[in-house]
Amino acid sequence: MAFPEPKPKKPELPKKLVQNLECKQGAVRAVRFNVDGNYCLTCGSDKSLKLWNPHKGTLLKTYSGHGYEVLDAAG
């Protein structure tokens, strides 16, 4: 009888504050992280999305030009 492969562990959320991001997007409507937590996307009332490295606190790219405030993002 073959045993199933163990499932990989899900990454755990940090128990303490890792980084404080200064988004400057007005109200931040949503924050989405990728699976391994190396990137995050913030959605703001200033009609932009911002891609971040949350560990370093660095802004990687700004996506602007949306007609309305950005309420959420899905992948």
Secondary structure, DSSP 8 states (H G I E B T S, - for coil): --------------SS--------SSSEEEEEE-TTSS-EEEEETTS-EEEEETTTTEEEEEE---SS-------
